Amino acid sequence: MTRPGMKVNLSLGKPSLKERLIGYAILVRLNRPIGILLLLWPSLWALWMAGEGEPRWSVVLIFILGVALMRSAGCAINDYADRDIDGRVARTRHRPLAVGLITPKEALGVFVALSLVAFMLVLLLDWKTIAMSFVAVVLAAVYPFMKRYTHLPQLVLGMAFGWAVPMAFVALTGGVSEAGWLLFVATVIWALIYDTQYAMVDRDDDIKIGVKSTAILFGEHDRLMIGILQLTMLGLMLMVGTKLEFGLAYHIGLVVGALMFVWQQILITDRQPQNCFDAFLNNNAFGMAIFIAVVLEYLLRT
């Protein structure tokens, strides 16, 4: 995910080594870590819940590294899938593949290489978690192509981003509790929220070139649908807290999160692309607020 207006400056002729390295970094969004953070927060929520406030640090480290690797791999396969589209969208026309800085074959190679490294990390965990990791790779590979066939590619993204939740529970407890599955569904809905806000940035361009998204599907009811999804997610998070017998700290965190959702609604009121992008970015603070609340909940129990 990149901020509108980012450009790659190419020298005349064949790109230099420095330009190519910059191209690879931009391909995997090292300059824009928001995607890694949005994938990381649910992973941390799940790790702390499954570990009852004391997750094994080796598992936490594996998940953090795995999140960074798989998000980067996802960006590479996304740009490969969109190589003929990005040049026609204002926000993405300067991406490395769109300007010819790197080739589609190279982008595909980056996806495979990063996925393999992430898989080697998973091999340090139990066989159940290893088996679940194949689902994660499939979801990451399939998502970028969904916008050609369905108006719900954000749902597939949510499943890809949320799959770390059941994986975390399995890695620490050997199974997924009812609270774990509720958290997974909440994470999927959260992705629908923030990626719809993100898709609102490109809606006009996407309509012109025939790309599908929830922003287009919802149309003039986009704010209403996002609001319904926000209330649904908060309700699911409340159910998670009830299952885990969480107290005041967690519920204060949910109130803070609800206020952030209200702020996002204010930002997208006029549907201006930059404001929609800012609403999308605000979800990082939402994820952090929930994580802090979960950590405090367990700390206050000791």
N, C-alpha and C positions, 0 to 999 in steps of 0.2 A: 504494500500500500504506500503510495507516494503522494506527497503534497503537490497540489496544482502548481504548474509553472516551473518545476524542476527541469533543468536542461543539462545535456551532455555536450560539451564543446569538443568537436573533432578537429584534428589538424588536417591539412590538405593531404590527400593520398591515403595510404594504408595507415590504420591506427597504430600509434606507438604502444610499447609494452605498458607504459603508465596508463594510457587511455583504456587499454584492454582490461587492466586490473581494476580500474575505476568502474568500467562497464560490468565486470563480474560482481563487484560490491553493490552496485545499484540494482543489478538483476535480482540479487537475494535480499535487497532492501536493508543492507547494513546501515545505511544512512537514515532509515526510517523504521526504528524498532517497534513502532506501535503494534504491528501485527504479532510480533513475538510476545509482547506484554499481554495482549488480549487473549492469546492462547495460554500464557503462563498462569494468569490469575486463577482460572478454574482448576488448573492442575494443582496449584498450591492450596486452594480451598479443599480439594479432595484429599490431598496428602495429609493435611492437618486434621481433617475429620476422621479419615480412616486410621490415622495414627494416634487419635485421641490427644492431640496436642504435642505428641512426641514422636513424629515420624523418623524412621531411620535416615540419618543424614546422607548415607551412601545412595539411598533410593531417591532422596530429594535432589541430589546432584545429578543423578542419571536423568531424571525427568526434566530438570532445567536445561541440561545440555541437549536432550532429545527434543524438547520444545523448540529451541533455537535452530537446531538442524532441520527439523521437519517443516518449520515455518519457512525457512530459507529455501528448502527444496520445493515447497508449495509455490513460492513466488516464481521460481525458475520454470516449473511446469505451467504455471498460469501465463507467463509471458510467451512461452512456446505455443500454447493454445491460442493466444490472442495476437500472434505475430502479424496477422493480416488485418487486424482490427485496430490495434493501438495507434497506428499512424493516422487514423481518421477520428480519433477522440482527443479533444483539446488537452485534457489532463495527462494523457499517456503518450502523446506523440513524440516525446523526447526519450522514451525508454530505449535501452541499448539495442534490442532487436529491431525496434521501429526505425532507428537511424542507421542500422547496419554496423554498429560497433562490435557486436558479436553475432555468431550465426545460430540458426535454430538448432543445428546439431550440437553446438557447444552448450546451449541452454539445456537441452535434453540430457547431455552428459553430466551437467552440474546436478540436475535432479537425481539422476541415478547414483552419482557419487555420494551426495549428501544423505540420501536415503539409506545407502549401504552403511555409512558411518553410524547413522542413528540406529540401524539394526544391530550393529556390533555392540552398541551400548546396551540394547535391550537383552542381548545374550547374557548379560551379567545378572539378569533377573530370573524368576522361575518360569517354567514351561508354559503356564497359563498366560502369563503376561506376554511372553514371546508370541504365542498363538494370536493373541488379541492385536499385536502390533501389525499383523498383515492386513487387518481391517483398516487400520489407520493409514497405511500406505495406499490402499485401494481408494479410500475416500479422498485423500490428498490428490491422487492422480486423476480421479474422475471429476471432481468439482469444477475445474476451469472450463470443461466442455459442456457443462449443464446449461449455461446461459444460451446455448443455441437451441435447446430442446424444451426447456421449461421456464416458466416465470418464477420458479422457486429454487434457483441455484443457491440462494442464501440458506435454504434448509439443509442442503448438502454440505455447505460450508460449516453450518452449526454442528452437524453430525461429526465432521472431521475435527473441528476444534474441541468439541465436547467429549470425543472418545478417550481423551486423556483421563477423564474422570473415572469411568469404570476400570481403566487400566491401573490407575493409582490405588483404587480399593483392592483390586486383585493382587497387586504387587505387595501390599502391606498386610492384607487379611486373608488372601486366598479366595475371596468371593466378593460380590457386590451386594451391599445391604439395600433395604428399601430406600433409606436416605440417600444412598449413592445413586440409585436410578433416578430419584426425584431431582437430585443435583444435576445429573446428566441432561434431563429434559429441560431444566431451568437454563442450563448453559446453551443448549440448542436454541431456545427462545431468545436468549440474550444476543446470540449471533444474528438472529433474524432482525433484532432491533437495530444493532449498530451497523450491520451491513446494508440494511435498507436505507439508513441515513447516508451511508457512503454512496449507495447507488443513486440517491437523489442528486448527487453532485453531477453525475454523468447522464441523467435521464434524457435530456434533449438529444444528446449525441447518440445514445443507445437506441432511441426511437428511430432516428434517421437511418442507422445502419442495421437495424433489425435484431439487436441484442436484447435478450429478455432479462427481467429482474423483478423483484417484489415491488420496487419503487414504481415501475410501470404498471404492474398488476393492480396495485392499490390505487393508483391514479390520484384523484382529488381527495380520496379518503385516506391518504398516506398517514397523516398525523393521527387520525382516529385509530387506524390499525396499529400504528406504533404504540399509541397509548394503551390499547387493549393488551398488546404483547408485554408492555412494561408492567401493567397491573398483574398479568398472569405470572410473569417471572417472579415478582415480589411475593405473590401468593405461594408459589412453589418453594421459594427460599424460606418463607415462614413455616411451611410444612416440614422442610428439612430441619429447621431449628427445633420444632416440636418433637420430631422423631429423636433428635439427639439431646433433648432436654436442655437446650441452651437458654440462657437467662438474659439479663439486662444488657450486657455489653453487645451481644449479637443483635438484639432488637434495636438498639440505638444505631448500630451499623446499617440496618435495613432502613431506618428512618432517614439517615444521611443519604443512602442510596436512592430513596424515593425522592428526596429533594433534588438530587442530581438529575433524575429523570424529568422532573418538572422543568429544570433549567434547560434540558435538551429540547423539550417541547417548545419553550420560549424561543430557543435558537432557530428552530426549523419553521417557525410561524410563517415567515415570508418566503420560505423555500429557496433562499439565495444560496448558490453553491458553496461559498465560503462558510456561511453560517451552518449549513448542513455538515460540512466537513468538521467544523469545530464541535458540533454535537457528537459526531462520531468519535473524535479525539477524547471528549469528556468521559467516554466509557472506560478509559484507562483509570481515571480517578475513582470511578464506581467500583471497578474490580479491586483496586487497592483498599478502598474503604471496607468492603466486605471481608477481605483477607485480614485486615487489622482487627476487625470485630471478632472474627473466628479465633485469632491468636489470643486476644485479650480474654475471650470467654474461657479458654483453657487455662490461661495464666491465673485467672481469678479463682479457679477451682483448687489450685494448689495451696 
